[in-house]
Amino acid sequence: MTTVLLVEDDPNIVDLIRANLLVRGYDVAVATERHGALAVLEARHPDLVLLDLMIPGVEGFELCYEIRERTSAGLIVVSARRAEQDKVTALNAGADDYLTKPFGIEELMARMTATLRRTRPMQGPPSAGGRIELRPGLVVDLERQLVERGGVPVHLTPTEFALLGELARADGRLLSHASLLRAVWGRGYETETEYLRVYIRRLRAKLEEPGEPPLIVTQPRAGYRLLRDTT
């Protein structure tokens, strides 16, 4: 059973989301403040977290960071804040997706399904692709969903790995913004270019070393390509 942690202090929204998730077969845990959210996170190990930014007693983005530091579970921020900067800040804090209030239940379910598809541990036979050397000593293992530099694991979130996997499999070909967004986040995200900007920046910070040529190259208004260097 899929467990969802709902971090929300508005009882009307809690009742609405919980009722709709329960009837669809989800296990739902609710927390209304920071300490409760972190306690449930440690005790229940949810598959997905729905986080409202306006939780009393804590800055929402700070709690987003804390949750991401503790789990690789899917993390969707659900907020009445509609500014693009708030969305970018949430993505930088580790969110996989950002949904603005008010929203329809079907939209929420679609976002949850897309996020769970990326963030749940892979079931069944591993995907094709094997090990790809991006740079001397920097290897991505698509089957085991691991990245290593000099034999030392590099921690990526599931969404970061999904994006890197798409770029690595393209073998240097340019991938458009729309194709990357559709492949990683799903249909309906093709115009959410800020998602790509944030996650490409996060990959660069984790994978590129000072003084090295860029690993991920931006082609303005077109897309991104990954430049392998195995010399």
N, C-alpha and C positions, 0 to 999 in steps of 0.2 A: 504493500500500500504506500502511496506517495504521501509524505508528510509535509505540510505547509505551515510555516510560522508566520502569523499575521501580526505585525507590530503596528498597532493602531489604537488610539484612545477615544475615537468617536463611536459610541455604542451602536448608532444606527448603521454605520458603515461596517462595523464588526458583524452585526447580525446579518446584513445583506450578503457579505462575502462568505461568511462561515456557512450560512444556510445553502448557498449555491454550490459551495465546494463539497459539503457533506453529501448532498444529494447526488453528486457526481462521483462519489466514492473516495474522496480525499480524507486524510486524517488531518485535522486542523488544530493547531495550538495557538493561543492568543496571548500577547503580552502588550501591556499599555504603557510601559516605561522601560528605560535602559536596562536596569538590573534584571528585571523579569525576562527581557528579550535575550540577554546573554546567558541567563540560567537555563532557559528553554533550549537555546542553541547547544549548550554543553550536554544537556540531559537527553534531548530527543534527536539530535543530529538530523534536522529537517533536510529534505531534498530541495526546498525552495523557500525563500524568504520574501514576503511582501512588506515593504518598509515605508511607512508614512514619515515624511521629514519633520512634521510638526509635533513631535513627541515632547511632552512637558519635561523640563529639567535637563535636557541635553540638546546640543546642536545636532540636527539631523544628519548632516554630512559627516560629523565626527562619529556618530553611531554606525554610519555606513562603512567607514574605514574599519571600525572595530569588528564589525561582522565579517567583512572580507578578510581580515587578518586571521580569523578563527575558522573559516570554512571556505570550501570551493563550491558550495551549493549555489544554485541559481539565486540571484538577488535582483529583484525588481523594485525600484523606487516608485511609490504611488503618492503623488503630491498635487496640491492645488497650485503650486508655483509653476507658472507657464513660461518664464523667461528662458531663453536658450542657454544663458550662462548657468542657470541652475541645473539644467540637464547636463551640460558639460562637466560641471563640478561633481555631480553625482556619478557620472561615468568615470571620471578621474579617481573618485573615491572607491571604485570597485564595482559599481552597479553594472549589471548586464543589460538592463533596459530601464526605461523611464516612461511612466504612464501618468498622464495628467488627469486630475479630477475636473468635472464629473466624467465618468466612463461607463460604457455598457458592459454587462457581464460577459457577453460573447467576445468583446474585444479583450477583456482581462483573460479569459480562458485561452484565446488564441496566443496571447503574449506568453502565458504560462507554458503552453505546449511547446512553443518555439524555444523558450529558455531551457526547459527541461531536456529537450532534444540535444542541446549543446552541452549541458553541464552535468548530466548524469553519467556515471561510469559506463563505458561502452559494454554492451551486452552481446553475447554471441561471438561469431568469428571476427577476428580483427580486420580492420579495413586494409585494402591493398596499399602498397607503397613502400613499406619497409623503411630502412634508414637512408637519410639523405644528408650528405655533408654540405653544410652551407658555407663554412669557412674551415681552414685547418683547425681541427679540434672542436669545432662547433657543429653538433650533429642533432638533427631532429629525427626521432623514431616515430613514424606515423602509426605503426601497429601498437606500440606500447604507450603511445601518447606521452612521450618524454622528450625533453631537450637537455642536452649535456654540453658543457664547455670543459674541455680537458678532463672528461670523465666525471665531472661534478654536475649534478642535476641543477638546472635553472628552473625555478618555480614560475610556471605560467598558470593563469586561471584557465578554465575550460574555454571561455570565449576567446582569450588571447591565443590559445593553442589552435582553435578552429580557424582563426584568421591566418595564423602562420602556416597551417597546413594547406590552406587554399593557395597561398602565395608559393609555397615550396613545390606543390604538385604542378604548378604552372610552368616551372623550369625556365624562368626568365621572361615569359610572355607577359605583356601588359594586361592587367585585369582592370576592367572599368569599375568605377564606384558602384554602379547599380548591380553588376554581377557579383561583386564581393559582398555587398549588403544582402542581396538575395540568398547567396550561398551560406552566409554565416548567421544572419539574423532571421531570414525568411522573407517570404513575399509580403509586400506592403511596406517594407523598410527602404525601398530603393532610393528615396530622396533624403534619407537621414544621414547626410554626409558627415555631420558632426560625430556620429558614432565611430566612423572610420578614422577621422582625425585623432580622436582621443586614443583609440586602441592601437593605431599605428605608432603614435608617440610612445605609448607604453611598451610596445614591442621593441622599439629602437632603444629605449632606456635600458631594457633588460638584456638585449642581445648585441648591441654595437659597443665596441670599446673605443676609448679616446685614441685618435690617431689612425684608426682603421678607415678604409673606404666605407661609404654607406652600404648597408645591407639591403635596406628597403628604400627604393627610389620613388619619388613622387613625380608624376607627369601632370603638370597643372591642367585642371579642368578635364582630365581624362581618366586617371586612375593610378595604380601602383604596380611596380614590378619588384621582384626579389633578385638581386644580383649575387650569384654564387661565385666564390673565389676559392678554389681548392688547390691553388698552386702552393 
